Amino acid sequence: MKILIVDDEAHARSRLRSLIEEIGPPSRVVGEADNGTAAVDRCKRGDVDLVLMDIRMPGQDGLAAAAELAKFPTPPAVIFVTAYDEHALAAFERDAVDYLLKPIRRGRLEKALEKAASLNRPQLQALQALKGQPDAGYISVSFRGGLQRIPLNEVIYFQADQKYVTVCHSGGEALLEDSLRSLEERYDERFIRIHRNALIARDRLLGLQKIAGGGCTVSLSGSDTALEVSRRHLAEVRKLLRGKL
């Protein structure tokens, strides 16, 4: 089984490589990458069976990269490696075979590799079919010391504020540590950017309202908040609105 190791920290990649070498055949490392974009590019060669991928990385994160890999005609299996237990549920929503919590133990890694090796073609096809279901997706947020799953079809908008992102949904609001960029890449079919600090659900857009200074805000189903549309994104929002009329 040919493995690609993806982590922005060199010592973490080295640790995984050493453990895989200790475990030995049939597993072997065929490459390394330090971000999601590089991982996707490396997998385009078609010689990677499994990606061991960190979730939190600069640029394209592991979840966004996994979403791209899942679109491949023959996608590699993915095992996420993370220091953050709260990401485990989101990892499985991205069709991961398994997830490993840092620091990685050899025994746990060996079991995950065996699990990946047993994932046959019919299972991969079934996973791909599940991804096609329109409302099968959820987003996971920290809530009262635990996790809350919010159906994506209940999300109205995402708005960034410093290092956090607020998700406004039918049941209220919650905070995410994901970046708007990673959310946009992961869910580009469901959401559209209207401003450098905001994404809205495409199916929630009701109209545009002019404001002082020549700008515009959007009106959204399920929310009274008037989010500003930047001039850069106004044409795309108008195009979407025309298509809904």
BAKOL-866452 format. One record per residue (C-alpha): residue in one letter; z, y, x. Coordinates in steps of 0.05 Angstrom, whole numbers, plus 5000, padded with zeros to 4 digits. Example, Ala and Ser with C-alpha at 12.3 -4.5 7.8 and 13.67 -1.06 7.14 Angstrom:
2
a515649105246
s514349795273
! end
This chain:
245
m500050005000
k497650655032
i502651215026
l502151975031
i508652345046
v509153055018
d514953515035
d515354225062
e520854015111
a518453645173
h525053275184
a524753015112
r517752745124
s519952435190
r525852095155
l521351785102
r516251565153
s521751215194
l524450855132
i517550615112
e516250355182
e522849985179
i520949675112
g514149485140
p508049155107
p504949195058
s507249925057
r504550405110
v503951155118
v496851425120
g498352165121
e503052755110
a502553425074
d507354015068
n505454274999
g502254054934
t495454354947
a494753985013
a496953344979
v491653394925
d486253544978
r488452945020
c488352474959
k481152674944
r479052205001
g480951624955
d484951225006
v492051374979
d495550874934
l502251224929
v504751934939
l512052054958
m512752774937
d518153304940
i518753714876
r521054384902
m515954654952
p513055344967
g506355484934
q504254914889
d510354484873
g510553734865
l510153734789
a503954164788
a500653734842
a502353094803
a498953394741
e492553494782
l492952794812
a493652494742
k486652774726
f483452354781
p479051784757
t483551314796
p490151694806
p495151474859
a502051284836
v507351824847
i514651764866
f518352424867
v523452584921
t528553124903
a535453384919
y536053634846
d538053104796
e536253564737
h528953484755
a529052744742
l527052784669
a521453274683
a518952804737
f518052234687
e514352714640
r509352794696
d508252044695
a512151884758
v513351154774
d520351324798
y524451874831
l529051864892
l534952324904
k536052594974
p538852355021
i534251755015
r537251065025
r532950495051
g534950014996
r533350504941
l526650684973
e524849954980
k526049824906
a521850434887
l516150194931
e516449504899
k516249834830
a510150244850
a506549634877
s507549274811
l504249834770
n497749514750
r491249814724
p492749714649
q499350084658
l495850664693
q490850694636
a496450704585
l499851274622
q493351664621
a492651544546
l499651814535
k497852444572
g492352564521
q497052594462
p497353334442
d504753404428
a507552874476
g509853394527
y516753674537
i519954164584
s526954034611
v532054584619
s539354614642
f543954674582
r551554674581
g552054274645
g546753774623
l539453734604
q535853964542
r528753734525
i524454254490
p517854034459
l512154434489
n509354564420
e515854944404
v515255414464
i512956114445
y512856444513
f515456444584
q517857094616
a519857184689
d525857604710
q527557594784
k528456864805
y529156574735
v524256464678
t526456524606
v523256034558
c523256284486
h522455724436
s523455574363
g530855414374
g532656014418
e532256164492
a533755794557
l533055914632
l528555544680
e528255544756
d520755404756
s516055964775
l510956244726
r505556024773
s507555294771
l508355314695
e501455624689
e498355084733
r501954524697
y500654754626
d494255164631
e491254854568
r497255074526
f499055754554
i495356384576
r497856914624
i498257614593
h502057964648
r504657814718
n511357664686
a509257294622
l505556694594
i504656594519
a502855974478
r495556014460
d496755764389
r502256294377
l497756894387
l497057294322
g494357964345
l494358564391
q498059214378
k496359874414
i502060254446
a502860944477
g498961044540
g493160614518
g496459944530
c497359354484
t502658854464
v501758174432
s504657944365
l506757224367
s508356714313
g515856554314
s517957164355
d519157904342
t518758074416
a512858524434
l510558304503
e506058774541
v499058554561
s496658804629
r489759104636
r487858544682
h488958014629
l487058404566
a479858164563
e481857434566
v487057534511
r481957884467
k477157314479
l482356814457
l484057224395
r476757284375
g476156534380
k482056444332
l479156914279
! end
